[in-house]
């Protein structure tokens, strides 16, 4: 696999004209799936916790996302779930797209607000039917393993007031962590997505990737990081993670938000934009060519960027339904497993309303990729050296023939963009995808290592005749 730097014209894949929505009937089907799954797991009732940052399980289940407050959903004992909200959530909950029974629980409100008009949590939960001897699942946003705690099923990341109250009603051992129902990497309920949900994710990815494209082709030395970030033109869609953009010494850490620092020629650079269901990231150097790199890293292209791109190209070409996470892990570490590259995090993970749900990609993983999965091609070389890093993070989905047909029929604009991206990746970048791999990014596998020359990107050398097997 020979990799070269080539001038490539990036097409305008377009932005969506219409916004896909998850239908109310889909929420009801999800609730039936959850009911069946929790019963099979021995749970009598489920209490789902959410706050502004950790809302994905609750929002997936009923469509409600907390704003300033926390929220609770009691599910499984009554035909219609009970949604507990605070003062500001009371009216907002009327927009919930699936049926819920609103209950005012003012302790979910912000400090200083009135908390005198609602029942105590214990009374609310018992009135919903929770009682001693029941097995109560509690879901928030994280579960634990036996490597971490002796009794991981009885460990929680949700607030103490919630867990303590449920334990006082049902008993210590009967209060169990239920997050794996939603998030386990093999068959968690949020791991396998419907056509509507995937179309929603592609909608978000259009804007996150277009935002990075705007920065790549619009930023100039002398701009502040704030001014560069303003080029993203974020449409107001909910964020899944804070916006990241930095140059100079802070760029080595990847995670900083923009600042008033000015962009400087010869500086390392990184950026990422994430909205619900999508994240795109790019990293490299603010230079036009090799001569503008710092003197000690002028072999950056051969030493880091090219091996990195080759590894990601192999990842793309191999990914597909039935492939194990362990195979993808081995591909990356065969190419850039040397400690210099510093690939410590999972080279690929699931994405949803939360930026990282879980990952099937780890050493020895026998978890097979399935239709409906939304996956981040997220391979980060954290070199910790003067070479900085390279990054080409984009999102894909896997869809069998039936799911592809459904997406094409219901969302022709989405499908047309996906097909155009596939063609671009094969014809111009040289990466051949399996039929089930659906790229969601408007900068698909587009890696300009010298970021002030955004039209010059890494490609597989023989783009018209890519190898049959990588």
Secondary structure as the mmCIF struct_conf table of DSSP 4:
data_model
#
loop_
_struct_conf.conf_type_id
_struct_conf.id
_struct_conf.beg_label_comp_id
_struct_conf.beg_label_asym_id
_struct_conf.beg_label_seq_id
_struct_conf.end_label_comp_id
_struct_conf.end_label_asym_id
_struct_conf.end_label_seq_id
STRN STRN1 UNK A 3 UNK A 7
HELX_LH_PP_P HELX_LH_PP_P1 UNK A 9 UNK A 11
BEND BEND1 UNK A 17 UNK A 18
HELX_RH_AL_P HELX_RH_AL_P1 UNK A 24 UNK A 40
TURN_TY1_P TURN_TY1_P1 UNK A 41 UNK A 42
BEND BEND2 UNK A 44 UNK A 44
STRN STRN2 UNK A 45 UNK A 50
BEND BEND3 UNK A 52 UNK A 54
HELX_RH_AL_P HELX_RH_AL_P2 UNK A 56 UNK A 62
BEND BEND4 UNK A 63 UNK A 63
BEND BEND5 UNK A 67 UNK A 69
STRN STRN3 UNK A 71 UNK A 75
BEND BEND6 UNK A 76 UNK A 80
STRN STRN4 UNK A 82 UNK A 85
HELX_RH_AL_P HELX_RH_AL_P3 UNK A 87 UNK A 92
HELX_RH_3T_P HELX_RH_3T_P1 UNK A 93 UNK A 95
BEND BEND7 UNK A 97 UNK A 98
STRN STRN5 UNK A 101 UNK A 104
HELX_RH_3T_P HELX_RH_3T_P2 UNK A 106 UNK A 108
BEND BEND8 UNK A 109 UNK A 109
HELX_LH_PP_P HELX_LH_PP_P2 UNK A 110 UNK A 110
TURN_TY1_P TURN_TY1_P2 UNK A 111 UNK A 112
BEND BEND9 UNK A 113 UNK A 113
BEND BEND10 UNK A 116 UNK A 118
HELX_RH_AL_P HELX_RH_AL_P4 UNK A 121 UNK A 127
TURN_TY1_P TURN_TY1_P3 UNK A 128 UNK A 129
TURN_TY1_P TURN_TY1_P4 UNK A 132 UNK A 133
STRN STRN6 UNK A 136 UNK A 139
BEND BEND11 UNK A 140 UNK A 141
TURN_TY1_P TURN_TY1_P5 UNK A 146 UNK A 148
TURN_TY1_P TURN_TY1_P6 UNK A 150 UNK A 151
HELX_RH_3T_P HELX_RH_3T_P3 UNK A 152 UNK A 154
BEND BEND12 UNK A 157 UNK A 158
HELX_RH_AL_P HELX_RH_AL_P5 UNK A 160 UNK A 170
BEND BEND13 UNK A 172 UNK A 172
TURN_TY1_P TURN_TY1_P7 UNK A 173 UNK A 174
STRN STRN7 UNK A 175 UNK A 177
HELX_RH_AL_P HELX_RH_AL_P6 UNK A 179 UNK A 183
TURN_TY1_P TURN_TY1_P8 UNK A 185 UNK A 187
TURN_TY1_P TURN_TY1_P9 UNK A 189 UNK A 191
BEND BEND14 UNK A 192 UNK A 192
HELX_RH_AL_P HELX_RH_AL_P7 UNK A 195 UNK A 218
TURN_TY1_P TURN_TY1_P10 UNK A 221 UNK A 222
STRN STRN8 UNK A 224 UNK A 224
HELX_RH_AL_P HELX_RH_AL_P8 UNK A 225 UNK A 230
TURN_TY1_P TURN_TY1_P11 UNK A 231 UNK A 232
BEND BEND15 UNK A 236 UNK A 236
HELX_LH_PP_P HELX_LH_PP_P3 UNK A 237 UNK A 238
STRN STRN9 UNK A 239 UNK A 239
BEND BEND16 UNK A 240 UNK A 241
STRN STRN10 UNK A 244 UNK A 247
HELX_RH_3T_P HELX_RH_3T_P4 UNK A 248 UNK A 253
BEND BEND17 UNK A 254 UNK A 254
HELX_LH_PP_P HELX_LH_PP_P4 UNK A 256 UNK A 258
BEND BEND18 UNK A 260 UNK A 260
HELX_LH_PP_P HELX_LH_PP_P5 UNK A 261 UNK A 261
STRN STRN11 UNK A 262 UNK A 262
HELX_LH_PP_P HELX_LH_PP_P6 UNK A 263 UNK A 263
TURN_TY1_P TURN_TY1_P12 UNK A 265 UNK A 266
STRN STRN12 UNK A 268 UNK A 275
TURN_TY1_P TURN_TY1_P13 UNK A 276 UNK A 277
STRN STRN13 UNK A 278 UNK A 285
BEND BEND19 UNK A 286 UNK A 286
BEND BEND20 UNK A 288 UNK A 289
HELX_RH_3T_P HELX_RH_3T_P5 UNK A 290 UNK A 292
BEND BEND21 UNK A 293 UNK A 293
HELX_RH_3T_P HELX_RH_3T_P6 UNK A 295 UNK A 297
TURN_TY1_P TURN_TY1_P14 UNK A 298 UNK A 299
HELX_RH_AL_P HELX_RH_AL_P9 UNK A 300 UNK A 300
HELX_RH_PI_P HELX_RH_PI_P1 UNK A 301 UNK A 305
HELX_RH_AL_P HELX_RH_AL_P10 UNK A 306 UNK A 318
TURN_TY1_P TURN_TY1_P15 UNK A 321 UNK A 322
STRN STRN14 UNK A 324 UNK A 324
HELX_RH_AL_P HELX_RH_AL_P11 UNK A 325 UNK A 336
BEND BEND22 UNK A 338 UNK A 338
TURN_TY1_P TURN_TY1_P16 UNK A 339 UNK A 341
BEND BEND23 UNK A 345 UNK A 345
BEND BEND24 UNK A 347 UNK A 347
STRN STRN15 UNK A 349 UNK A 350
BEND BEND25 UNK A 352 UNK A 355
BEND BEND26 UNK A 362 UNK A 362
TURN_TY1_P TURN_TY1_P17 UNK A 363 UNK A 364
HELX_LH_PP_P HELX_LH_PP_P7 UNK A 367 UNK A 367
STRN STRN16 UNK A 368 UNK A 368
HELX_LH_PP_P HELX_LH_PP_P8 UNK A 369 UNK A 369
TURN_TY1_P TURN_TY1_P18 UNK A 371 UNK A 372
STRN STRN17 UNK A 374 UNK A 377
BEND BEND27 UNK A 385 UNK A 385
TURN_TY1_P TURN_TY1_P19 UNK A 386 UNK A 387
STRN STRN18 UNK A 391 UNK A 398
HELX_RH_AL_P HELX_RH_AL_P12 UNK A 401 UNK A 410
HELX_RH_AL_P HELX_RH_AL_P13 UNK A 412 UNK A 424
HELX_RH_PI_P HELX_RH_PI_P2 UNK A 425 UNK A 429
HELX_LH_PP_P HELX_LH_PP_P9 UNK A 431 UNK A 434
TURN_TY1_P TURN_TY1_P20 UNK A 435 UNK A 436
STRN STRN19 UNK A 437 UNK A 439
TURN_TY1_P TURN_TY1_P21 UNK A 442 UNK A 445
BEND BEND28 UNK A 449 UNK A 449
STRN STRN20 UNK A 450 UNK A 450
TURN_TY1_P TURN_TY1_P22 UNK A 451 UNK A 452
BEND BEND29 UNK A 453 UNK A 453
TURN_TY1_P TURN_TY1_P23 UNK A 454 UNK A 455
STRN STRN21 UNK A 456 UNK A 460
BEND BEND30 UNK A 461 UNK A 461
TURN_TY1_P TURN_TY1_P24 UNK A 463 UNK A 464
BEND BEND31 UNK A 465 UNK A 465
BEND BEND32 UNK A 468 UNK A 468
#
